[in-house]
Amino acid sequence: MVFLPPRPSKNVKTYNSLKIPFQRRGFFFAHLDTRMRILEDMKFVYTILLLCVYTLQSNAQTFVRNPNVTIPDAGGLTNMAIDSIILSGLPSQSNTTFGLMDIGITINHPYDGDLSVWLKSPSGQEIALVRNNGGAGNDFSNTHFNCQNTAHIYLGTPPYTGNYQATQWLGVFNQGNNPNGKWYLKVSDCCAQDIGTLLSWSLTFSTSPCSPLSDSTTLPIIKINTTNAAYIVDEPKIPCNISIIDNASGINHYNDVPQTTLYAGVEYRGSTSQWFPAKPYAVQTWDAQMNDVDTNILGFPKGHNWIFYPPFNDKSLLRNVLTYKLSNEMGHYASRTKFFELYVNGNYEGIYVLMEKIGRDNKRVDISKNDSSSINYPSISGGYIFKIDKSTGVQNAGWNGQTLLCDTASNSQQNLYYQFDYPSPDRILPQQANYLQGIVNAFENSIRYFSPYDTVNGYRKYISAKSFIDHSLLVELSRNIDGYRLSSYYHKDRDDKDARIKAGPVWDYNLSYGNGDYLLASDCTVWQWDMLCPDNPVWWRHFYEQDTLYRQEYKCRYTKFRQTVLDSTHLNHLIDSFVQVVQVPQQKHYTRWPILGSYIWPNAYYPPTYAEEIDTLKNWLFHRLAWMDQMLFDSSCLPKLTGIKSIQPVAFNYSLYPNPAHTGEVILLHTPTNFNGTYNIYNALGISLGNGIIHASSTDISPCFKDVPAGIYWVQLKGLDASIHTQSIVIQQAP
């Protein structure tokens, strides 16, 4: 072990492996001969004490190891390359005035994506420096981790030369713990075929250390502490203790007394999302014998399956929360949500969203219980939850359906694959599996072989068209590029309660509202159901195009919701209310994860500030609604409004231009030259906003819309012959 000042800069000269700034060279030469004799005699203790006298006079102290340790190929978490270094002579507390500033590593390895690197302090605190970054790139070459306005390692590219922010926050080491003692560097290799070497590593302490993040927040705090600080993996769940701090004052600190403590199992969850540095977690609350136990978390109804979701590549933080709320307002169950700050084994992981794992009970998917006794009709007929999703994980058993994923000859033909969700694959009985498969096959065959208007054998016998329409409206509103084809849930109750299959609950909307760079994700003017190949079920487009009744129901549901749930003012209010909750905490979140303004897969847009992220979301939604209004809004679906006399269909050609219109824009009413009469403008409540006389074929009606909120309004014309003609106009906020 060598105890020396920091790695050299242009004003540092190297003598053997000892790096001494020129301004200190007098002291160095005065003691060089003595030092060399002691080293030759292997009297390390005296050397360390001597150098401590020197280095404590400088601003920084660097400890270096050159272990040249082989990294076991595919050793995983049980067979790692581990090296250690014993530090002494440092102040007894590592804090904001003197603490750990920099960690350096040099590793030769031909496939960086295999590697994870951890640093563990004498107090037992451990952080991940690197976690499977770099893909097929090679080497960490003089890689340094610090907090000096550096880019996050996740955003870097191999061979990672230079300065980076570590996967987890270095400042956790500078919270008053004693830095003296044994430090460990651990390197694991997750996969076979590539062998590497840990060549060297270093620790630098200085008077400009990496500061701890604030422990104060306006969000609840949830702390996960695994037993013996064990690493969390994807299967199996490992035991942990969970502490929840949610003070009545609305201000929470890391060291506050928790209101709730739980015993639970935790594991990574998800597929693609696992490769982001902020990990998604599945949590199952247990009793002391590791049996499931229902409990309340942050005011949610009792349950035992929970999701801790990190909105890492959704930098608005809102897309799932917003969509689930809209589904609730449409009258359907979707997971409750609540923002919180997560700490795992003492490490701040950022803003997360507490969600319920989709499951059956009277507070969630409210369908009948289906157990081992449910093998005869009608109990065998429900309830069931099944899904179309990626076949990752161990619980993915299911069956191939009758529907082809692609309906074009130019694409390979493949059947939909359905997965059991409730009862779970390990609990569903063969009789139940066969029953569910038979019902879904019958539904698919009804689409293939029978007219949509067949009241005996048509598809409406098997599904709730209303639930399918509402589900589709949210997919289309958000242009969810995973919609229909992934994370797509369905459920069915017992026949004596409701024999129809229903779509939902909605799930996984992080890649929506323009947040994607494939499948035309940012395009506001296309249908998501047209993204058929390679893996969208064909029926979503089929219903709309082939069934005129379904199409009219679809338009009327949209028109109805446009007055309430999907009203532009209401949507902006929802977004603003969520932003208000995270407005202050997001500053710490984006210090921890400095990714604003950077591409994170698969962002189509990546503005540099959080405020601009929200503006981008609102702007995309604004244009999406304008297009959907043109395609779907149908005023004939609206009820008659109080205060407006017998609205009649338009009996002659007249127009409003532009429509939709922006606030502050000139709006012209064009009428036939022979029309004489008056106009009146009404809001959705039938309240008049203004009126006037039509003098010519083109009348400016803009003054009536001055200072009105975005929404849908009605322009009513009354002729001298007492005829009444009404047309709607959409007013949108100016971009």
Residue pairs with C-beta under 8 A, 6 or more apart in sequence:
1 44
1 48
1 63
1 64
1 65
1 85
1 86
2 17
2 18
2 63
2 64
3 48
3 51
3 52
3 55
3 61
3 63
3 89
4 17
4 18
4 19
4 20
4 51
4 55
4 61
4 62
4 63
4 64
5 12
5 19
5 20
5 21
5 24
5 55
5 58
5 60
5 61
5 62
6 12
6 19
6 60
6 61
6 62
6 102
6 204
6 206
7 19
7 62
7 104
7 144
7 202
7 204
8 14
8 19
11 21
11 22
11 23
12 19
12 20
12 21
12 22
13 19
13 20
13 22
13 25
15 28
15 32
17 64
17 66
18 28
19 62
20 28
21 58
24 54
24 58
27 54
28 54
31 50
31 54
34 50
35 47
35 50
35 51
38 46
38 47
38 50
39 47
48 88
48 89
49 89
52 88
52 89
55 61
56 89
59 206
59 207
59 208
60 101
60 204
60 205
60 206
60 207
61 90
61 204
61 205
61 206
62 102
62 202
62 203
62 204
62 205
63 85
63 87
63 202
63 203
63 204
64 200
64 201
64 202
65 83
65 85
65 185
65 200
65 201
65 202
66 199
66 200
67 83
67 198
67 199
67 200
67 201
68 197
68 198
68 199
69 81
69 82
69 83
69 187
69 197
69 198
70 81
70 195
70 196
70 197
71 80
71 81
71 107
71 109
71 115
71 187
71 188
71 189
71 195
71 196
71 197
71 198
72 79
72 80
72 81
72 189
73 189
73 192
73 193
73 194
73 195
74 189
74 190
74 191
74 192
74 193
75 81
75 188
75 189
76 188
76 189
76 190
77 188
77 231
77 233
80 186
80 187
80 188
81 186
81 187
81 188
81 198
82 184
82 185
82 186
82 187
83 184
83 185
83 198
83 201
84 182
84 183
84 184
84 185
85 182
85 183
85 185
85 203
86 181
86 182
86 183
87 122
87 179
87 180
87 181
87 182
87 183
87 203
88 180
89 180
90 98
90 179
90 180
90 205
91 98
91 179
92 178
92 180
93 176
93 177
93 178
94 100
94 173
94 174
94 175
94 176
94 177
94 178
94 179
94 205
94 209
95 174
95 175
95 176
95 209
96 174
96 209
96 211
96 212
97 207
97 209
98 205
98 206
98 207
98 209
99 173
99 174
99 179
99 205
99 206
99 209
99 210
100 170
100 173
100 174
100 179
100 203
100 204
100 205
100 209
100 210
101 146
101 204
101 205
101 206
101 208
101 209
101 210
102 144
102 145
102 146
102 202
102 203
102 204
102 206
103 119
103 129
103 144
103 145
103 146
103 166
103 170
103 201
103 202
103 203
103 204
104 142
104 143
104 144
104 145
104 200
104 201
104 202
104 204
105 117
105 129
105 140
105 143
105 145
105 185
105 198
105 200
105 201
105 202
106 140
106 141
106 142
106 143
106 198
106 199
106 200
106 201
107 115
107 117
107 139
107 140
107 143
107 187
107 196
107 197
107 198
107 199
108 138
108 139
108 196
108 197
108 199
109 115
109 138
109 139
109 140
109 189
109 194
109 195
109 196
109 197
110 138
110 194
110 196
111 135
111 136
111 137
111 138
111 191
111 193
111 194
112 130
112 133
112 134
112 135
112 136
112 137
112 138
112 139
112 140
112 158
112 159
112 160
113 132
113 133
113 134
113 135
113 136
113 137
114 132
114 189
114 190
114 191
114 194
115 130
115 132
115 134
115 187
115 188
115 189
115 190
115 196
116 128
116 130
116 131
116 132
116 187
116 188
116 190
117 128
117 129
117 130
117 140
117 185
117 186
117 187
117 188
118 126
118 127
118 128
118 129
118 184
118 185
118 186
118 188
119 126
119 127
119 129
119 183
119 184
119 185
119 186
120 126
120 183
120 184
120 185
120 186
121 173
121 177
121 179
121 181
121 183
122 177
122 178
122 179
122 180
122 181
122 182
122 183
123 177
123 178
123 181
124 229
125 172
125 173
125 177
125 346
126 229
126 345
127 166
127 167
127 168
127 169
127 170
127 172
127 173
127 347
128 166
128 167
128 168
129 145
129 153
129 166
129 167
129 168
130 140
130 153
130 166
130 167
131 167
131 277
132 190
132 275
133 153
133 154
133 156
133 160
133 167
134 156
134 157
134 158
134 160
135 158
137 157
137 158
137 159
138 158
138 159
139 158
139 159
139 160
140 158
140 159
140 160
141 159
141 160
141 161
142 161
142 162
143 159
143 160
143 161
143 162
143 164
144 162
144 163
144 164
145 153
145 163
145 164
145 165
145 166
145 170
146 163
146 164
146 165
146 170
146 210
147 165
147 169
147 170
147 171
147 210
147 211
148 163
148 208
150 163
150 164
150 165
151 164
151 165
151 594
151 598
152 164
152 165
152 167
152 277
152 593
152 594
152 595
153 160
153 164
153 165
153 166
153 167
154 167
154 276
154 277
154 595
155 595
155 598
156 164
165 594
167 277
168 347
168 349
169 210
169 212
169 213
169 347
169 348
169 592
170 210
171 209
171 210
171 211
171 212
171 213
172 212
172 346
172 347
172 348
173 179
173 210
174 209
174 210
174 211
174 212
175 212
179 205
183 203
185 198
185 201
187 198
189 196
213 348
213 588
213 591
213 592
214 588
215 253
215 254
215 255
216 251
216 252
216 253
217 251
217 252
217 253
217 341
217 584
217 585
217 588
218 250
218 251
218 252
218 581
218 584
218 585
219 252
219 339
219 340
219 341
219 351
219 581
219 582
219 585
220 244
220 245
220 246
220 252
220 298
220 338
220 339
220 340
220 341
221 244
221 245
221 246
221 252
221 253
221 254
221 256
221 340
221 341
221 343
222 242
222 243
222 244
222 245
222 308
222 340
222 341
222 342
222 343
222 352
222 354
223 242
223 243
223 244
223 245
223 254
223 258
223 342
223 343
223 344
224 240
224 241
224 242
224 266
224 281
224 283
224 342
224 343
224 344
224 345
225 240
225 241
225 242
225 243
225 344
225 345
225 346
226 232
226 238
226 239
226 240
226 266
226 344
226 345
227 238
227 239
227 240
227 241
229 345
230 238
232 238
232 266
232 267
232 268
232 279
232 281
232 344
233 267
233 268
234 267
234 268
234 269
234 274
234 393
235 267
235 393
235 394
236 265
236 267
237 265
237 266
237 267
237 282
237 284
238 265
238 266
238 267
239 263
239 264
239 265
239 286
239 290
240 263
240 264
240 265
240 266
241 261
241 262
241 263
241 264
242 260
242 261
242 262
242 263
242 264
242 283
242 285
243 258
243 260
243 261
243 262
244 258
244 259
244 260
244 261
244 262
244 297
244 298
245 252
245 253
245 254
245 256
245 257
245 258
245 259
246 252
246 259
246 260
246 298
247 256
247 259
252 341
254 343
260 296
260 297
262 285
262 295
262 297
263 285
263 286
263 287
263 288
264 283
264 284
264 285
264 286
265 283
265 284
265 286
265 290
266 281
266 282
266 283
266 284
267 281
267 282
268 274
268 279
268 280
268 281
268 282
269 280
269 281
269 282
269 307
270 280
271 390
271 392
271 393
273 279
273 280
273 310
273 312
274 280
276 310
276 312
276 313
276 600
277 312
277 593
278 310
278 312
278 349
278 350
278 593
279 310
279 349
280 307
280 308
280 309
280 310
281 307
281 308
282 305
282 306
282 307
282 308
282 357
283 305
283 306
283 307
283 308
284 292
284 304
284 305
284 306
285 292
285 293
285 294
285 295
285 297
285 303
285 304
285 306
286 292
286 293
286 304
287 293
292 304
293 304
294 302
294 303
294 304
295 302
295 303
295 304
296 302
297 303
297 306
297 354
298 338
298 340
298 354
299 338
300 336
300 338
300 354
300 356
301 336
301 361
301 363
301 364
302 363
303 356
303 357
303 359
303 361
303 363
303 364
305 356
305 357
305 359
306 354
306 355
306 356
306 357
307 335
307 354
307 355
307 356
307 357
308 342
308 352
308 353
308 354
308 355
309 320
309 352
309 353
309 354
309 355
310 342
310 349
310 350
310 351
310 352
310 353
311 317
311 318
311 319
311 320
311 351
311 352
311 353
311 510
312 350
312 593
312 595
312 600
313 510
313 511
313 515
313 600
313 601
313 602
313 603
314 320
314 510
314 511
314 515
315 595
315 596
315 600
315 603
315 606
315 610
315 613
316 515
316 613
316 614
316 616
316 617
317 339
317 351
317 353
317 578
317 582
317 586
317 589
318 575
318 578
318 579
318 614
318 617
319 478
319 509
319 510
319 512
319 513
319 515
319 617
320 337
320 353
320 355
320 508
320 509
320 510
321 337
321 339
321 353
321 578
322 509
322 574
322 575
322 578
323 334
323 474
323 478
323 480
323 506
323 509
323 512
324 334
324 335
324 336
324 337
324 355
324 506
324 509
325 334
325 337
325 574
326 474
326 477
326 565
326 566
326 574
327 333
327 334
327 470
327 474
327 504
327 505
327 506
328 334
329 564
329 565
330 470
330 473
330 474
330 561
330 565
331 470
332 467
332 470
332 471
332 504
332 505
332 506
333 364
333 365
333 366
333 504
333 505
334 504
334 505
334 506
334 507
335 355
335 356
335 357
335 358
335 364
335 505
335 507
336 354
336 355
336 356
337 353
337 354
337 355
338 353
338 354
339 351
339 352
339 353
339 354
339 581
339 582
339 585
340 351
340 352
340 353
340 354
341 348
341 350
341 351
341 352
341 585
341 588
342 348
342 349
342 350
342 351
342 352
343 349
348 588
348 592
349 592
350 589
350 592
350 593
351 582
351 585
351 586
351 589
356 364
358 364
358 365
358 385
358 421
358 489
358 505
358 507
359 365
359 385
359 422
360 366
360 367
360 369
360 370
360 383
360 385
360 422
365 383
365 385
365 422
365 491
365 505
367 382
367 383
367 384
367 385
367 491
367 492
367 493
367 494
367 497
368 379
368 382
368 383
368 493
368 494
368 497
369 383
370 379
370 380
370 382
370 383
370 384
370 422
370 423
370 432
371 423
372 429
373 379
374 380
374 429
374 432
375 429
375 431
375 432
377 495
378 494
378 495
378 496
379 494
380 431
380 432
380 435
381 435
381 492
381 494
381 495
381 496
381 499
382 492
382 493
382 494
382 495
382 497
383 422
383 491
383 492
383 493
383 494
384 422
384 423
384 432
384 436
384 491
384 492
385 421
385 422
385 489
385 490
385 491
386 398
386 418
386 419
386 420
386 421
386 436
386 440
386 489
386 490
386 491
387 418
387 419
387 421
387 487
387 488
387 489
387 490
388 416
388 417
388 418
388 419
388 484
388 485
388 486
388 488
388 537
389 396
389 419
389 486
389 487
389 488
390 486
391 417
391 419
395 424
395 425
395 426
396 419
396 425
397 419
397 420
397 425
398 417
398 418
398 419
398 420
398 425
399 417
399 418
399 433
399 437
400 415
400 416
400 417
400 418
401 415
401 416
401 417
401 418
401 440
401 441
401 444
402 415
402 441
402 444
402 445
402 448
403 415
403 416
403 444
403 447
403 448
403 537
403 538
403 539
404 413
404 414
404 415
404 416
404 538
405 413
405 414
405 415
405 416
405 532
405 533
405 534
405 535
405 536
405 537
405 538
406 412
406 413
406 414
406 532
406 533
406 534
406 538
407 532
407 538
408 532
408 533
411 533
411 534
412 534
414 534
414 535
416 537
418 437
418 440
419 425
420 428
420 433
420 436
421 489
422 491
423 429
423 432
436 492
439 462
439 492
439 501
440 501
442 462
443 459
443 462
443 463
443 501
444 539
446 454
446 457
446 458
446 459
446 461
446 462
447 459
447 539
447 542
449 457
450 457
450 458
450 459
451 458
452 458
452 459
452 460
452 543
452 546
452 547
452 549
452 550
453 547
453 549
455 461
459 539
459 543
462 500
462 501
463 500
463 501
463 502
463 503
464 498
464 500
464 501
464 502
464 503
465 543
465 550
465 553
466 553
466 557
467 502
467 503
467 504
468 502
468 503
468 540
468 543
469 550
469 553
469 554
469 557
470 503
470 504
470 557
471 503
471 504
471 506
472 503
472 529
472 540
472 544
472 554
473 554
473 557
473 558
473 561
474 480
474 483
474 506
474 509
475 483
475 484
475 528
475 529
475 540
476 483
476 527
476 528
476 529
476 628
477 566
477 621
477 624
477 625
477 628
478 509
478 512
478 513
479 512
479 513
479 514
479 521
479 523
479 524
479 526
479 528
479 624
480 508
480 509
480 511
480 512
480 528
481 511
481 512
481 516
481 518
481 519
481 521
481 528
481 531
482 508
482 509
482 511
482 512
483 509
483 512
483 528
484 528
484 529
484 536
484 537
484 540
485 531
485 535
485 536
485 537
486 508
486 535
487 507
487 508
488 503
488 507
488 537
489 503
489 504
489 505
489 506
489 507
490 501
490 502
490 503
490 504
491 501
491 502
491 504
491 505
492 499
492 500
492 501
492 502
493 499
511 521
511 602
513 617
513 620
513 621
513 624
514 521
514 522
514 524
514 604
514 605
514 616
514 617
514 620
514 624
515 521
515 602
515 603
515 604
515 605
516 522
516 602
516 603
516 604
517 602
517 603
517 604
518 602
519 531
520 526
520 531
521 602
521 604
522 604
522 605
522 620
524 620
524 623
524 624
524 626
524 627
525 627
527 541
528 536
529 536
529 540
529 541
529 544
530 541
532 538
532 541
543 550
544 550
544 551
544 554
545 551
552 634
554 632
555 632
555 633
555 634
555 637
556 634
556 637
558 566
558 628
558 632
558 633
559 632
559 633
559 634
559 635
559 637
559 638
560 637
560 638
562 625
562 629
562 633
562 712
563 638
563 684
563 712
564 570
566 625
567 711
567 712
568 622
568 625
568 709
568 710
568 711
568 732
568 733
569 709
569 710
569 711
571 621
571 625
572 618
572 710
572 733
575 614
575 617
575 618
579 614
582 589
586 610
590 596
590 610
596 606
596 607
596 608
596 609
596 610
596 613
597 606
597 607
597 608
597 609
598 606
599 606
600 606
605 616
607 613
607 615
607 616
619 735
622 732
622 733
622 735
625 732
626 660
626 730
626 732
629 660
629 730
630 660
633 712
633 728
633 730
635 714
635 726
635 727
635 728
636 649
638 728
640 646
640 647
641 647
641 682
641 684
641 685
641 686
641 714
642 685
642 686
643 682
643 686
643 687
643 688
644 682
644 686
644 714
644 716
644 726
645 724
646 724
647 716
647 724
647 726
648 723
648 724
648 725
648 726
650 725
650 726
650 727
651 723
651 725
652 672
652 675
652 725
653 672
654 669
654 670
654 671
654 672
654 675
654 717
654 725
654 727
655 669
655 670
655 727
656 667
656 668
656 669
656 670
656 701
656 715
656 727
656 729
657 667
657 668
657 670
658 665
658 667
659 667
659 729
659 730
660 729
660 730
660 731
660 732
661 667
661 705
661 729
661 730
661 731
661 732
662 731
662 732
662 733
662 734
662 735
663 705
663 708
663 710
663 731
663 732
663 733
663 734
664 734
665 702
665 734
666 700
666 702
667 700
667 701
667 702
667 705
667 729
668 698
668 699
668 700
668 701
669 679
669 694
669 698
669 699
669 700
669 701
669 715
670 697
670 698
671 694
671 697
671 699
671 717
672 697
673 697
675 694
675 717
675 719
676 694
676 719
676 720
677 693
677 694
677 717
677 718
677 719
677 720
678 691
678 692
678 693
678 694
678 717
678 718
679 691
679 692
679 694
679 699
679 701
679 715
679 716
679 717
679 718
680 688
680 690
680 691
680 715
680 716
680 718
681 688
681 689
681 690
681 691
681 701
681 704
681 705
681 713
681 714
681 715
681 716
682 688
682 689
682 713
682 714
682 716
683 689
683 708
683 711
683 713
683 714
684 711
684 712
684 713
689 704
689 705
689 708
689 713
690 701
690 703
690 704
691 704
692 699
692 701
692 704
694 717
701 715
705 713
705 731
708 731
709 731
710 731
710 732
710 733
711 730
711 731
712 728
712 729
712 730
712 731
713 728
713 729
713 730
713 731
714 726
714 727
714 728
714 729
715 726
715 727
715 728
715 729
716 724
716 725
716 726
717 724
717 725
717 726
718 724
718 725
719 725
